[in-house]
Amino acid sequence: MSTSVESMQAEAAQFRDRYNAVREMIGRVIVGHDDIVHGVLTAILCGGHCLLEGVPGLGKTMLVRTLAEVLDLDFNRVQFTPDLMPADILGTNMIVENEDGRRKFEFQKGPVFTQILLADEINRATPKTQSAMLETMQEGTVTAGGKRFELAKPFFVLATQNPIEQEGTYPLPEAQLDRFMFKLVVGYSSREDLNVIVDRTTRGETISLDKVMDGSELMKWQAMIRKVILAPHVQDYLVRLNLATHPDGPHSVDATNSYVRWGASPRGAQTLALASKVRALLDGRYNVSFEDVRRVFLPAMRHRVLLNFEAQAEGIDPDTVLLDILEKVPEKAD
């Protein structure tokens, strides 16, 4: 038994070291935004997709490019625009001529056939194009011309969207939002960070990046994360937090009943469980604590809670409701 415990602790220590190595390499390019880097790495290590929201110029695209290079994964970028069609992302059947001069239909793969797909300004595409991403994000496959194509693993969608300049944009449907593991809000850089950014980018310096981790190692850690112990009482806590987002439910709080139209799906509870396991490992533990769950609650839930008109009229945002839920839901059930 002691050997098993020692082995778990050694694995947790190794995971933390490898995680920090990736983080430090990303830090050569990305200044500050520690919470955002943490969030993106957590989502990827859990095998999930991530939505980054922030005004232009904050380094969202650069973060994704840097991540793909450090993790040694194939990378494609798609700029979403109103005239983008599903075939521009997934691919299409085209007529090709073989050596015998005979013509046949052949599927030409689109940019989604990669390992990290940057969906830049995803809310600028029409709902028809946005829906083309649903199968790839959930199943990791593409169906075209009656055939099903498997995407290379690991596969991640990292999408960005602009919270301002909403003319000509199409808000993501709830079904697609729910497929993102985290929604991370990218804020402005601090005075100190902005000074470093200006120094690095206006002096003609070239920053070299090393490959720190590859896809096979990434999948190894994904499997290991799922083995982290989630005790029944901690699991019940995160389940009650998820249920507390449902208005007029047995576990709802006043803020939920007043401002929420629809609450989180079971994917929310699954996200809380997996993400909190990563946080436990980063603290050198092989078991999840209540605090681990609380630390991942906002990014895991803020895009799964649909507010009503009263909340919009009073300027209430999802984070306000979620923070009230964290305060009101007890760790131990009645």
Residue pairs with C-beta under 8 A, 6 or more apart in sequence:
8 286
9 284
9 286
11 224
11 286
12 281
12 284
12 285
12 286
13 284
15 221
15 224
15 281
15 282
16 281
16 282
16 284
18 212
18 213
18 217
18 221
19 41
19 45
19 281
19 282
21 212
21 213
22 41
22 70
22 71
22 212
22 213
23 37
23 38
23 41
25 70
25 209
25 210
25 212
26 37
26 63
26 66
26 67
26 70
27 37
28 207
28 209
29 62
29 66
29 207
29 209
30 37
30 59
30 62
30 63
30 66
31 59
31 189
31 193
31 196
31 197
31 200
32 189
32 190
32 193
32 196
33 58
33 59
33 63
33 186
33 189
35 184
36 52
36 63
36 184
36 186
37 63
39 50
39 182
39 184
39 299
40 50
40 52
40 63
40 64
40 67
40 158
40 182
40 184
41 67
42 182
42 275
42 278
42 279
42 296
43 49
43 50
43 156
43 181
43 182
43 275
44 50
44 67
44 71
44 154
44 156
44 218
45 218
45 221
45 222
45 225
45 278
46 181
46 222
46 225
46 271
46 274
46 275
46 277
46 278
47 154
47 156
47 222
47 274
48 156
48 180
48 181
48 182
48 271
48 274
49 137
49 156
49 157
49 158
49 159
49 179
49 180
49 181
50 156
50 157
50 158
50 159
50 180
50 181
50 182
50 183
50 184
51 122
51 159
51 160
51 161
51 172
51 177
51 180
51 182
51 183
51 184
51 303
52 60
52 63
52 64
52 158
52 159
52 160
52 161
52 184
52 186
53 160
53 161
53 162
53 163
53 183
53 184
53 185
53 186
54 60
54 160
54 162
54 163
54 185
54 186
54 187
55 162
55 163
55 164
56 162
58 186
58 187
58 188
58 189
59 186
60 160
60 186
61 77
61 118
61 120
61 160
64 75
64 77
64 116
64 118
64 158
64 160
65 75
65 77
65 118
66 209
67 116
67 158
68 74
68 75
68 115
68 116
69 75
69 209
69 211
70 209
70 210
70 211
70 212
70 213
71 116
71 211
71 212
71 213
71 214
71 215
71 218
72 211
72 212
72 213
72 214
72 215
73 115
73 116
73 154
73 214
73 215
73 218
74 114
74 115
74 116
74 152
75 114
75 115
75 116
75 117
75 118
76 111
76 112
76 113
76 114
76 116
76 117
76 118
77 111
77 117
77 118
77 120
78 84
78 88
78 89
78 111
78 112
78 117
78 118
78 119
78 120
79 120
79 121
80 119
80 120
80 121
80 122
80 123
80 124
80 125
80 129
81 121
81 124
81 125
82 124
82 125
82 126
82 168
84 125
84 126
84 129
85 128
85 129
86 128
86 129
86 131
86 132
87 110
88 110
88 129
89 110
89 111
89 112
89 129
89 132
89 133
90 110
90 112
90 132
90 136
90 142
90 144
91 107
91 108
91 109
91 110
91 112
91 113
91 142
91 144
92 107
92 108
92 110
92 144
93 105
93 106
93 107
93 108
93 144
93 145
94 105
94 106
94 107
94 108
95 103
95 104
95 105
95 106
96 103
96 104
96 105
96 106
97 103
98 104
105 145
107 144
107 145
107 147
107 149
109 149
110 142
111 117
112 133
112 136
112 142
112 151
113 142
113 149
113 151
113 152
114 151
114 152
114 155
115 152
115 153
115 154
115 155
115 156
115 215
116 155
116 156
116 158
117 136
117 155
117 156
117 157
117 158
118 158
118 159
118 160
119 133
119 157
119 158
119 159
119 160
120 159
120 160
121 160
121 161
121 162
122 130
122 133
122 159
122 160
122 161
122 172
123 161
123 162
123 169
123 170
123 171
123 172
124 168
124 169
124 170
125 170
126 170
127 170
127 173
130 170
130 172
130 173
130 176
131 173
131 176
133 157
133 176
134 175
134 176
134 179
135 141
135 142
135 143
136 142
136 151
136 155
136 157
137 157
137 176
137 179
137 180
138 179
140 150
140 151
140 153
140 155
141 148
141 149
141 150
141 151
142 148
142 149
142 151
143 149
152 215
153 215
153 219
154 215
154 218
154 219
154 222
157 180
159 180
161 169
161 172
162 169
174 262
174 306
177 183
177 303
177 304
178 265
178 267
178 303
178 304
179 267
180 303
181 271
181 274
181 275
181 300
182 271
182 275
182 299
182 300
183 299
183 302
183 303
184 299
185 302
189 197
200 207
225 274
225 277
225 278
225 281
226 274
226 277
228 277
228 280
228 281
228 286
228 287
228 288
229 286
229 287
229 288
230 273
230 276
230 277
230 287
230 288
231 287
231 288
233 332
233 333
234 276
234 288
234 289
234 290
234 293
235 273
236 333
237 290
237 293
237 329
237 331
237 332
237 333
238 269
238 272
238 273
238 276
238 293
239 269
240 251
240 329
240 333
241 272
241 293
241 297
241 301
241 325
241 326
241 329
242 263
242 264
242 266
242 268
242 269
242 272
242 301
243 249
243 250
243 251
243 252
243 263
244 251
244 252
244 253
244 256
244 263
244 325
244 328
244 329
245 252
245 256
245 260
245 263
245 264
245 268
245 301
245 304
245 305
245 321
245 322
245 325
246 252
246 256
246 260
246 263
246 264
247 256
247 257
247 260
247 261
247 262
247 263
248 257
249 256
249 263
251 329
252 260
253 324
253 325
253 328
253 329
254 324
254 328
255 320
255 321
255 324
255 325
255 328
256 263
256 321
256 324
256 325
258 310
258 311
259 307
259 308
259 310
259 311
259 314
259 316
259 321
260 305
260 306
260 307
260 308
260 311
260 321
261 306
261 307
261 308
262 305
262 306
263 304
263 305
263 306
264 301
264 304
264 305
265 304
267 304
268 300
268 301
268 304
271 296
271 300
272 293
272 296
272 297
272 300
272 301
273 288
275 296
275 299
275 300
276 288
276 289
276 292
276 293
276 295
276 296
277 288
277 292
279 288
279 292
279 295
279 296
280 286
280 287
280 288
280 289
280 292
283 292
290 331
294 326
297 322
297 326
298 319
298 322
298 323
301 318
301 322
302 318
302 319
302 322
303 318
305 318
305 321
305 322
307 316
307 317
307 318
307 321
310 316
311 317
311 321
